[in-house]
């Protein structure tokens, strides 16, 4: 093997832009297939307010290889960021693109003043990214879900322990969807 063949592509992580939408949708479709529409996370995204400013795309050599989107929800009267989908091209998974996207998204949420990030996902994967299982029954979602897959990351010490209640639309959801001119 030559040194060139061992080179890892440079991963660039940038905020998601409106012109990325078609490529992002295609990547999410490849990653999850049509079955994604039956998942509880999709029920949440139906009422959650998108936080485009906290959503990111990963690019390698000019090709979209990953995306993470975040949403504003309310949990027990508290604003919480709901993370997902996280979709990464199979080859880019070997280079840590998923973890890099989650770290960038969590930092952006913290910088925006949020103290928790919630998601539904695979605990062994997300544990290494500082997510933990929410104690059974503390958070309820709009549909059936394995409680071991409801995960939280505290962005402020003690914030995860305070998280309790149903996941609902945040009162600002309609204003955020309307855009800055109408908010």
C-alpha positions as CSV (number, residue, x, y, z in Angstrom):
1,X,0.0,0.0,0.0
2,X,1.1,3.5,-0.7
3,X,0.9,6.4,1.8
4,X,-1.8,7.9,-0.4
5,X,-4.1,4.8,0.0
6,X,-3.8,5.1,3.8
7,X,-4.9,8.7,3.8
8,X,-8.1,9.4,5.7
9,X,-10.3,11.9,3.9
10,X,-10.5,15.3,5.7
11,X,-13.8,15.5,7.5
12,X,-15.4,19.0,7.4
13,X,-18.4,19.6,9.6
14,X,-20.5,22.6,8.8
15,X,-24.0,23.9,9.7
16,X,-26.7,22.4,7.6
17,X,-27.9,24.8,4.9
18,X,-31.2,24.9,3.0
19,X,-29.4,23.8,-0.2
20,X,-28.2,20.6,1.6
21,X,-31.8,19.4,2.1
22,X,-32.0,17.0,-1.0
23,X,-28.6,15.4,-0.2
24,X,-29.5,15.1,3.5
25,X,-32.9,13.5,2.7
26,X,-31.2,11.0,0.3
27,X,-28.6,10.1,3.0
28,X,-31.2,9.6,5.7
29,X,-33.3,7.4,3.3
30,X,-30.2,5.3,2.6
31,X,-29.3,5.0,6.2
32,X,-32.7,4.1,7.6
33,X,-35.0,3.1,4.7
34,X,-38.8,3.5,4.7
35,X,-39.1,1.8,8.1
36,X,-37.9,5.0,9.8
37,X,-41.3,6.5,9.4
38,X,-42.8,4.0,11.9
39,X,-40.3,4.9,14.7
40,X,-41.2,6.9,17.8
41,X,-38.5,9.5,16.9
42,X,-40.5,10.4,13.8
43,X,-43.6,11.0,16.0
44,X,-41.5,13.5,18.0
45,X,-40.2,15.2,14.9
46,X,-43.8,15.6,13.7
47,X,-44.4,18.2,16.4
48,X,-40.9,19.3,17.4
49,X,-39.5,22.6,16.1
50,X,-36.4,22.1,13.9
51,X,-33.3,23.8,15.1
52,X,-31.4,24.2,11.8
53,X,-28.9,26.4,13.6
54,X,-27.9,23.3,15.8
55,X,-27.9,20.8,12.9
56,X,-24.8,19.8,11.0
57,X,-23.5,18.1,7.9
58,X,-20.2,16.2,7.5
59,X,-18.4,16.4,4.2
60,X,-15.5,14.4,2.8
61,X,-13.9,15.5,-0.4
62,X,-17.0,17.5,-1.3
63,X,-19.4,14.6,-0.7
64,X,-22.0,14.6,2.0
65,X,-21.2,11.7,4.3
66,X,-23.1,12.5,7.5
67,X,-25.8,14.6,9.1
68,X,-27.2,15.2,12.5
69,X,-30.4,17.2,13.1
70,X,-31.7,18.6,16.3
71,X,-35.1,19.7,17.4
72,X,-36.6,21.8,20.2
73,X,-39.1,19.9,22.5
74,X,-40.5,20.3,26.0
75,X,-40.0,17.7,28.7
76,X,-41.9,18.4,31.9
77,X,-42.0,22.1,31.2
78,X,-38.3,22.4,30.3
79,X,-36.8,23.1,26.9
80,X,-34.8,20.2,25.7
81,X,-32.9,19.4,22.5
82,X,-34.0,16.2,20.7
83,X,-31.2,14.8,18.6
84,X,-31.8,12.8,15.4
85,X,-31.6,11.5,12.9
86,X,-27.9,10.9,12.9
87,X,-27.1,9.3,9.6
88,X,-23.6,8.5,8.3
89,X,-22.4,6.9,5.1
90,X,-21.1,3.4,5.8
91,X,-17.5,4.2,4.7
92,X,-17.4,7.4,6.9
93,X,-18.4,5.5,10.0
94,X,-14.9,4.0,10.0
95,X,-13.4,7.5,10.4
96,X,-15.6,8.6,13.3
97,X,-17.9,10.9,11.4
98,X,-20.9,10.0,13.6
99,X,-19.2,10.7,16.9
100,X,-17.7,14.0,15.5
101,X,-21.2,15.1,14.4
102,X,-22.8,14.3,17.8
103,X,-20.0,16.1,19.6
104,X,-20.4,19.2,17.4
105,X,-24.2,19.1,17.9
106,X,-24.0,18.8,21.6
107,X,-21.5,21.6,21.9
108,X,-23.8,23.8,19.7
109,X,-26.7,23.0,22.0
110,X,-24.7,23.9,25.1
111,X,-23.5,27.1,23.5
112,X,-27.2,28.0,22.7
113,X,-28.0,27.6,26.4
114,X,-29.6,24.2,26.5
115,X,-28.7,21.9,29.4
116,X,-29.8,18.5,28.1
117,X,-29.9,16.5,24.8
118,X,-32.3,13.7,24.5
119,X,-32.4,10.9,21.9
120,X,-33.7,7.4,21.1
121,X,-30.7,5.2,20.2
122,X,-28.3,2.5,20.8
123,X,-26.9,2.8,24.3
124,X,-23.5,1.0,23.6
125,X,-22.8,3.5,20.8
126,X,-24.0,6.7,22.5
127,X,-22.5,5.8,25.9
128,X,-19.0,6.7,24.6
129,X,-20.5,10.1,23.7
130,X,-21.6,10.8,27.3
131,X,-25.2,9.7,26.9
132,X,-26.9,7.6,29.6
133,X,-30.1,5.7,29.8
134,X,-32.9,7.8,31.3
135,X,-34.3,6.0,34.4
136,X,-37.4,3.9,33.4
137,X,-40.6,6.0,33.5
138,X,-38.9,9.4,33.9
139,X,-39.5,10.5,30.3
140,X,-42.4,9.4,28.1
141,X,-42.5,9.5,24.3
142,X,-45.5,9.6,22.0
143,X,-45.5,5.9,21.2
144,X,-43.9,2.6,22.2
145,X,-40.2,2.5,22.7
146,X,-37.7,0.3,24.5
147,X,-37.0,2.3,27.6
148,X,-33.3,1.3,27.4
149,X,-33.1,3.3,24.2
150,X,-34.2,6.6,25.7
151,X,-30.9,8.4,26.3
152,X,-29.8,11.8,27.7
153,X,-26.6,13.8,27.8
154,X,-26.3,16.4,30.5
155,X,-24.7,19.6,29.2
156,X,-24.7,21.1,32.7
157,X,-24.0,19.2,35.9
158,X,-27.1,17.6,37.4
159,X,-29.3,18.5,34.4
160,X,-30.0,14.9,33.5
161,X,-31.3,14.1,37.0
162,X,-33.9,16.9,36.6
163,X,-35.3,15.6,33.4
164,X,-38.8,14.1,33.8
165,X,-42.1,14.2,32.1
166,X,-43.7,13.7,28.7
167,X,-42.0,14.8,25.5
168,X,-44.2,17.5,23.9
169,X,-44.1,20.4,21.5
170,X,-42.3,23.4,23.0
171,X,-44.4,26.5,23.2
172,X,-42.0,28.3,20.8
173,X,-42.3,25.6,18.1
174,X,-44.8,27.5,16.0
175,X,-42.8,30.7,16.2
176,X,-39.6,28.9,15.2
177,X,-41.2,27.2,12.2
178,X,-42.7,30.5,11.0
179,X,-39.1,31.9,10.7
180,X,-37.6,35.0,12.1
181,X,-39.8,37.4,10.2
182,X,-42.9,36.0,11.7
183,X,-41.6,35.0,15.2
